[in-house]
Amino acid sequence: MVLWEELDLHQNFEIGDPEIASKLAEILERDRVFEFLAGLNAEFDGVSGRILGKEPLCSLEESFSYVNSEEDRKAVMAKAFAPEASALKAEGLTPSFAGQ
């Protein structure tokens, strides 16, 4: 996102009509959202579909946020279901009723 903003600063065109400038900004934002979503790994197809299903379409910043949240959620879920993260794991312990 920062790179796109930097590119915008180097554009040398001016639009006198604020309505046209606003419409152009909307089109650029929409194109950037599509470009961002198209570049994601397949594991994010679900969140991409949810973003594309919103009306009006999310901003680029909101799209980044949704994908980042999904990535965090997947990381937490992967860690939660890892065998070493299980609360039930007990190595070297014998049940208290053993040997009675």
PEVENKA-V193296 format. One record per residue. N is the residue number from 1. OMEGA is omega in whole degrees, -180 to 180 (none if undefined). Layout:
# PEVENKA-V193296
[[N & OMEGA] [N & OMEGA]]
This chain:
# PEVENKA-V193296
[[1 & -180] [2 & -180] [3 & 178] [4 & 178] [5 & 178] [6 & 177] [7 & 179] [8 & -180] [9 & -177] [10 & 177] [11 & -177] [12 & 175] [13 & 179] [14 & 178] [15 & -176] [16 & -176] [17 & -178] [18 & 180] [19 & 178] [20 & 178] [21 & 179] [22 & 180] [23 & 178] [24 & 178] [25 & 178] [26 & -179] [27 & 179] [28 & 180] [29 & 180] [30 & 179] [31 & -179] [32 & 176] [33 & 179] [34 & 180] [35 & 178] [36 & -178] [37 & 180] [38 & -179] [39 & -179] [40 & 174] [41 & -179] [42 & -179] [43 & 180] [44 & 179] [45 & -179] [46 & -180] [47 & 177] [48 & 179] [49 & 178] [50 & 179] [51 & -179] [52 & -180] [53 & -179] [54 & 177] [55 & 2] [56 & -180] [57 & 178] [58 & 173] [59 & 178] [60 & 179] [61 & 178] [62 & 179] [63 & 175] [64 & -178] [65 & 179] [66 & -179] [67 & 178] [68 & 178] [69 & 179] [70 & 178] [71 & 177] [72 & 180] [73 & 179] [74 & 179] [75 & 179] [76 & -180] [77 & 180] [78 & 180] [79 & -178] [80 & -178] [81 & 176] [82 & -177] [83 & -179] [84 & 179] [85 & -176] [86 & 177] [87 & -177] [88 & -177] [89 & 178] [90 & -179] [91 & 174] [92 & 179] [93 & 174] [94 & -180] [95 & -177] [96 & -179] [97 & -179] [98 & 176] [99 & 179] [100 & none]]
